[in-house]
Amino acid sequence: MSRRYADPVEVQRDDCDPTQFLWRDRLYVVRAVLARWSESGRWWRNPSALHESRPVDIGAERDYWRVEAGAGWMSGPGVYDLCFDWSRGAWFLAAALD
């Protein structure tokens, strides 16, 4: 089971991979990077077919890291999806998996 989020996080990296992140005032240390992938926006949609009042998300790209991380010695590790949104220039937590 997973829970979806769109919470902003502060991420520290070593080279390209996250090493720790701050979420809801708790510091999580990354123990392992389990996967990494990129997603593009809705490139297959024709912007002229969308209503003008709806936001156009064509070409927006996001990079994801699935990490195993823990928030200290007393808490067990969890699996989290961290995302960098290139259009916003910001990190957020996309999901926490059980």
Secondary structure, 3 states (H helix, E strand, C coil): CEEEEEEECEEEEECCEEEEEEECCEEEEEEEEEEEEEEECCCCCCHHHCCCCCCCCCCCEEEEEEEEEECCCCCCCEEEEEEEECCCCEEEEEEEEC
